[in-house]
């Protein structure tokens, strides 16, 4: 994980921000709602979200509040696009409840934030950012 952290720090930040932003928007469209069952897909999603947090910590110098807010807002943009995609369908009434929204987007944002905070603490304390 430390190698990935160092490689991401050496990459151009504008492109990485673009890739991460597009990923956050489109994962919010296509992953909703999460299925709460033990599966390889869900384990892979948790790993991807934690690694995304590590990537965000490698390329940002902002404080954690701004990163948390940016991740939450990009997921809300994805939710808005998902609502537009399902407008007028029965699945919108079934899936787009407040419970499903909170049980999908809160864990996603929290998992990304955990990866971000872990990487900030571990790699910046050990001096990997220099």
KEMAR-157566 format. One record per residue (C-alpha): residue number from 1; residue in three letters; x, y, z. Coordinates in nm, 4 decimals, m for minus. Each point is the difference from the previous one (the first is absolute). Layout:
N
<atom><seq>NUM</seq><type>Ala</type><u>X</u><v>Y</v><w>Z</w></atom>
...
This chain:
130
<atom><seq>1</seq><type>Unk</type><u>0.0000</u><v>0.0000</v><w>0.0000</w></atom>
<atom><seq>2</seq><type>Unk</type><u>0.2917</u><v>0.2296</v><w>0.0698</w></atom>
<atom><seq>3</seq><type>Unk</type><u>0.1303</u><v>m0.0477</v><w>m0.3562</w></atom>
<atom><seq>4</seq><type>Unk</type><u>m0.3366</u><v>0.1017</v><w>m0.1428</w></atom>
<atom><seq>5</seq><type>Unk</type><u>m0.0007</u><v>0.3040</v><w>0.2274</w></atom>
<atom><seq>6</seq><type>Unk</type><u>0.3420</u><v>0.1113</v><w>m0.1279</w></atom>
<atom><seq>7</seq><type>Unk</type><u>m0.0930</u><v>m0.0625</v><w>m0.3650</w></atom>
<atom><seq>8</seq><type>Unk</type><u>m0.3203</u><v>0.2007</v><w>0.0321</w></atom>
<atom><seq>9</seq><type>Unk</type><u>0.1900</u><v>0.2908</v><w>0.1505</w></atom>
<atom><seq>10</seq><type>Unk</type><u>0.2236</u><v>0.0083</v><w>m0.3083</w></atom>
<atom><seq>11</seq><type>Unk</type><u>m0.2915</u><v>0.0068</v><w>m0.2492</w></atom>
<atom><seq>12</seq><type>Unk</type><u>m0.1637</u><v>0.3183</v><w>m0.1359</w></atom>
<atom><seq>13</seq><type>Unk</type><u>m0.2666</u><v>0.1041</v><w>0.2488</w></atom>
<atom><seq>14</seq><type>Unk</type><u>m0.2457</u><v>0.1551</v><w>m0.2469</w></atom>
<atom><seq>15</seq><type>Unk</type><u>m0.0512</u><v>m0.3300</v><w>m0.1805</w></atom>
<atom><seq>16</seq><type>Unk</type><u>m0.0291</u><v>m0.1951</v><w>0.3224</w></atom>
<atom><seq>17</seq><type>Unk</type><u>m0.2617</u><v>0.2411</v><w>0.1342</w></atom>
<atom><seq>18</seq><type>Unk</type><u>m0.1932</u><v>m0.0392</v><w>m0.3243</w></atom>
<atom><seq>19</seq><type>Unk</type><u>0.0169</u><v>m0.3799</v><w>0.0109</w></atom>
<atom><seq>20</seq><type>Unk</type><u>m0.1003</u><v>m0.0173</v><w>0.3657</w></atom>
<atom><seq>21</seq><type>Unk</type><u>m0.2833</u><v>0.2508</v><w>m0.0490</w></atom>
<atom><seq>22</seq><type>Unk</type><u>m0.1421</u><v>m0.1871</v><w>m0.2984</w></atom>
<atom><seq>23</seq><type>Unk</type><u>0.0320</u><v>m0.3287</v><w>0.1904</w></atom>
<atom><seq>24</seq><type>Unk</type><u>m0.1860</u><v>0.1395</v><w>0.3015</w></atom>
<atom><seq>25</seq><type>Unk</type><u>m0.2824</u><v>0.1315</v><w>m0.2153</w></atom>
<atom><seq>26</seq><type>Unk</type><u>m0.0442</u><v>m0.3133</v><w>m0.2062</w></atom>
<atom><seq>27</seq><type>Unk</type><u>0.0357</u><v>m0.2436</v><w>0.2880</w></atom>
<atom><seq>28</seq><type>Unk</type><u>m0.2796</u><v>0.1894</v><w>0.1684</w></atom>
<atom><seq>29</seq><type>Unk</type><u>m0.2169</u><v>m0.0619</v><w>m0.3043</w></atom>
<atom><seq>30</seq><type>Unk</type><u>0.0710</u><v>m0.3663</v><w>m0.0576</w></atom>
<atom><seq>31</seq><type>Unk</type><u>0.0636</u><v>m0.1453</v><w>0.3475</w></atom>
<atom><seq>32</seq><type>Unk</type><u>m0.3229</u><v>0.1276</v><w>0.1543</w></atom>
<atom><seq>33</seq><type>Unk</type><u>m0.1568</u><v>m0.1623</v><w>0.1998</w></atom>
<atom><seq>34</seq><type>Unk</type><u>0.2569</u><v>m0.2142</v><w>0.1761</w></atom>
<atom><seq>35</seq><type>Unk</type><u>m0.0910</u><v>m0.3613</v><w>0.0606</w></atom>
<atom><seq>36</seq><type>Unk</type><u>0.0840</u><v>m0.0885</v><w>0.3593</w></atom>
<atom><seq>37</seq><type>Unk</type><u>0.1183</u><v>m0.3545</v><w>m0.0361</w></atom>
<atom><seq>38</seq><type>Unk</type><u>0.3329</u><v>m0.1757</v><w>0.0209</w></atom>
<atom><seq>39</seq><type>Unk</type><u>0.1361</u><v>m0.0133</v><w>m0.3537</w></atom>
<atom><seq>40</seq><type>Unk</type><u>0.3215</u><v>0.0503</v><w>m0.1903</w></atom>
<atom><seq>41</seq><type>Unk</type><u>m0.1469</u><v>0.3073</v><w>m0.1693</w></atom>
<atom><seq>42</seq><type>Unk</type><u>m0.0675</u><v>0.1710</v><w>0.3324</w></atom>
<atom><seq>43</seq><type>Unk</type><u>0.3439</u><v>m0.0912</v><w>0.1350</w></atom>
<atom><seq>44</seq><type>Unk</type><u>0.1538</u><v>0.1453</v><w>m0.3168</w></atom>
<atom><seq>45</seq><type>Unk</type><u>m0.2064</u><v>0.3180</v><w>0.0406</w></atom>
<atom><seq>46</seq><type>Unk</type><u>0.1247</u><v>0.0482</v><w>0.3555</w></atom>
<atom><seq>47</seq><type>Unk</type><u>0.3593</u><v>m0.0474</v><w>m0.1190</w></atom>
<atom><seq>48</seq><type>Unk</type><u>m0.0498</u><v>0.2459</v><w>m0.2887</w></atom>
<atom><seq>49</seq><type>Unk</type><u>m0.1487</u><v>0.2663</v><w>0.2275</w></atom>
<atom><seq>50</seq><type>Unk</type><u>0.2833</u><v>m0.0294</v><w>0.2527</w></atom>
<atom><seq>51</seq><type>Unk</type><u>0.2595</u><v>0.0159</v><w>m0.2792</w></atom>
<atom><seq>52</seq><type>Unk</type><u>m0.1805</u><v>0.3023</v><w>m0.1424</w></atom>
<atom><seq>53</seq><type>Unk</type><u>0.0409</u><v>0.1684</v><w>0.3369</w></atom>
<atom><seq>54</seq><type>Unk</type><u>0.3711</u><v>m0.0818</v><w>m0.0068</w></atom>
<atom><seq>55</seq><type>Unk</type><u>0.0247</u><v>0.1487</v><w>m0.3507</w></atom>
<atom><seq>56</seq><type>Unk</type><u>m0.1781</u><v>0.3151</v><w>0.1156</w></atom>
<atom><seq>57</seq><type>Unk</type><u>0.2405</u><v>0.0371</v><w>0.2893</w></atom>
<atom><seq>58</seq><type>Unk</type><u>0.2981</u><v>m0.0349</v><w>m0.2338</w></atom>
<atom><seq>59</seq><type>Unk</type><u>m0.1116</u><v>0.2738</v><w>m0.2377</w></atom>
<atom><seq>60</seq><type>Unk</type><u>m0.1637</u><v>0.2528</v><w>0.2319</w></atom>
<atom><seq>61</seq><type>Unk</type><u>0.1522</u><v>0.2482</v><w>0.2361</w></atom>
<atom><seq>62</seq><type>Unk</type><u>m0.3370</u><v>0.1250</v><w>0.1232</w></atom>
<atom><seq>63</seq><type>Unk</type><u>m0.1349</u><v>m0.0580</v><w>0.3441</w></atom>
<atom><seq>64</seq><type>Unk</type><u>m0.2189</u><v>m0.3019</v><w>0.0614</w></atom>
<atom><seq>65</seq><type>Unk</type><u>m0.3221</u><v>0.1993</v><w>0.0181</w></atom>
<atom><seq>66</seq><type>Unk</type><u>0.0317</u><v>0.1241</v><w>m0.3579</w></atom>
<atom><seq>67</seq><type>Unk</type><u>0.0769</u><v>m0.3482</v><w>m0.1304</w></atom>
<atom><seq>68</seq><type>Unk</type><u>m0.2937</u><v>m0.1497</v><w>0.1925</w></atom>
<atom><seq>69</seq><type>Unk</type><u>m0.2309</u><v>0.2693</v><w>m0.1356</w></atom>
<atom><seq>70</seq><type>Unk</type><u>0.1247</u><v>m0.0467</v><w>m0.3583</w></atom>
<atom><seq>71</seq><type>Unk</type><u>m0.0559</u><v>m0.3776</v><w>0.0145</w></atom>
<atom><seq>72</seq><type>Unk</type><u>m0.3491</u><v>0.0493</v><w>0.1430</w></atom>
<atom><seq>73</seq><type>Unk</type><u>m0.0931</u><v>0.2621</v><w>m0.2615</w></atom>
<atom><seq>74</seq><type>Unk</type><u>0.1252</u><v>m0.2103</v><w>m0.2921</w></atom>
<atom><seq>75</seq><type>Unk</type><u>m0.2052</u><v>m0.2920</v><w>0.1288</w></atom>
<atom><seq>76</seq><type>Unk</type><u>m0.3040</u><v>0.2296</v><w>0.0214</w></atom>
<atom><seq>77</seq><type>Unk</type><u>0.0552</u><v>0.1018</v><w>m0.3624</w></atom>
<atom><seq>78</seq><type>Unk</type><u>m0.0020</u><v>m0.3709</v><w>m0.0860</w></atom>
<atom><seq>79</seq><type>Unk</type><u>m0.3206</u><v>m0.0448</v><w>0.1994</w></atom>
<atom><seq>80</seq><type>Unk</type><u>m0.1601</u><v>0.2853</v><w>m0.1923</w></atom>
<atom><seq>81</seq><type>Unk</type><u>0.1001</u><v>m0.1611</v><w>m0.3289</w></atom>
<atom><seq>82</seq><type>Unk</type><u>m0.1364</u><v>m0.3345</v><w>0.1223</w></atom>
<atom><seq>83</seq><type>Unk</type><u>m0.3297</u><v>0.1690</v><w>0.0853</w></atom>
<atom><seq>84</seq><type>Unk</type><u>m0.0110</u><v>0.1549</v><w>m0.3461</w></atom>
<atom><seq>85</seq><type>Unk</type><u>0.0784</u><v>m0.3391</v><w>m0.1554</w></atom>
<atom><seq>86</seq><type>Unk</type><u>m0.2859</u><v>m0.1735</v><w>0.1826</w></atom>
<atom><seq>87</seq><type>Unk</type><u>m0.2524</u><v>0.2839</v><w>m0.0150</w></atom>
<atom><seq>88</seq><type>Unk</type><u>m0.3543</u><v>m0.1341</v><w>m0.0328</w></atom>
<atom><seq>89</seq><type>Unk</type><u>0.0892</u><v>m0.3680</v><w>0.0377</w></atom>
<atom><seq>90</seq><type>Unk</type><u>m0.1239</u><v>m0.2346</v><w>0.2691</w></atom>
<atom><seq>91</seq><type>Unk</type><u>0.3563</u><v>m0.0781</v><w>0.1078</w></atom>
<atom><seq>92</seq><type>Unk</type><u>0.0414</u><v>0.3643</v><w>0.0999</w></atom>
<atom><seq>93</seq><type>Unk</type><u>m0.2851</u><v>m0.0302</v><w>0.2482</w></atom>
<atom><seq>94</seq><type>Unk</type><u>0.1371</u><v>m0.3292</v><w>0.1302</w></atom>
<atom><seq>95</seq><type>Unk</type><u>0.3718</u><v>0.0857</v><w>0.0181</w></atom>
<atom><seq>96</seq><type>Unk</type><u>0.0153</u><v>0.3739</v><w>0.0616</w></atom>
<atom><seq>97</seq><type>Unk</type><u>m0.1193</u><v>0.0020</v><w>0.3584</w></atom>
<atom><seq>98</seq><type>Unk</type><u>0.1735</u><v>0.1996</v><w>0.2706</w></atom>
<atom><seq>99</seq><type>Unk</type><u>0.1107</u><v>m0.3246</v><w>0.1676</w></atom>
<atom><seq>100</seq><type>Unk</type><u>0.1666</u><v>m0.1316</v><w>m0.3170</w></atom>
<atom><seq>101</seq><type>Unk</type><u>0.1670</u><v>0.3329</v><w>m0.0669</w></atom>
<atom><seq>102</seq><type>Unk</type><u>0.1385</u><v>0.0268</v><w>0.3532</w></atom>
<atom><seq>103</seq><type>Unk</type><u>0.1011</u><v>m0.3684</v><w>0.0147</w></atom>
<atom><seq>104</seq><type>Unk</type><u>0.1847</u><v>0.0281</v><w>m0.3313</w></atom>
<atom><seq>105</seq><type>Unk</type><u>0.1698</u><v>0.3392</v><w>m0.0052</w></atom>
<atom><seq>106</seq><type>Unk</type><u>0.0930</u><v>0.0347</v><w>0.3663</w></atom>
<atom><seq>107</seq><type>Unk</type><u>0.2051</u><v>m0.3244</v><w>0.0050</w></atom>
<atom><seq>108</seq><type>Unk</type><u>0.1635</u><v>0.0890</v><w>m0.3325</w></atom>
<atom><seq>109</seq><type>Unk</type><u>0.1095</u><v>0.3432</v><w>0.1206</w></atom>
<atom><seq>110</seq><type>Unk</type><u>0.1093</u><v>m0.1434</v><w>0.3356</w></atom>
<atom><seq>111</seq><type>Unk</type><u>0.2086</u><v>m0.2772</v><w>m0.1636</w></atom>
<atom><seq>112</seq><type>Unk</type><u>0.1740</u><v>0.2525</v><w>m0.2256</w></atom>
<atom><seq>113</seq><type>Unk</type><u>0.0636</u><v>0.2268</v><w>0.2975</w></atom>
<atom><seq>114</seq><type>Unk</type><u>0.1423</u><v>m0.2893</v><w>0.2056</w></atom>
<atom><seq>115</seq><type>Unk</type><u>0.2461</u><v>m0.0797</v><w>m0.2805</w></atom>
<atom><seq>116</seq><type>Unk</type><u>0.0870</u><v>0.3695</v><w>m0.0269</w></atom>
<atom><seq>117</seq><type>Unk</type><u>0.0571</u><v>0.0447</v><w>0.3738</w></atom>
<atom><seq>118</seq><type>Unk</type><u>0.1962</u><v>m0.3246</v><w>0.0258</w></atom>
<atom><seq>119</seq><type>Unk</type><u>0.2352</u><v>0.0992</v><w>m0.2811</w></atom>
<atom><seq>120</seq><type>Unk</type><u>0.0440</u><v>0.3541</v><w>0.1319</w></atom>
<atom><seq>121</seq><type>Unk</type><u>0.0876</u><v>m0.1343</v><w>0.3424</w></atom>
<atom><seq>122</seq><type>Unk</type><u>0.2172</u><v>m0.2942</v><w>m0.1072</w></atom>
<atom><seq>123</seq><type>Unk</type><u>0.1942</u><v>0.1392</v><w>m0.2929</w></atom>
<atom><seq>124</seq><type>Unk</type><u>0.0428</u><v>0.3573</v><w>0.1131</w></atom>
<atom><seq>125</seq><type>Unk</type><u>0.1114</u><v>m0.1118</v><w>0.3456</w></atom>
<atom><seq>126</seq><type>Unk</type><u>0.2584</u><v>m0.2353</v><w>m0.1514</w></atom>
<atom><seq>127</seq><type>Unk</type><u>0.1306</u><v>0.2669</v><w>m0.2372</w></atom>
<atom><seq>128</seq><type>Unk</type><u>m0.1116</u><v>m0.1674</v><w>m0.3248</w></atom>
<atom><seq>129</seq><type>Unk</type><u>m0.1259</u><v>0.3298</v><w>m0.1361</w></atom>
<atom><seq>130</seq><type>Unk</type><u>0.3487</u><v>0.1503</v><w>m0.0141</w></atom>
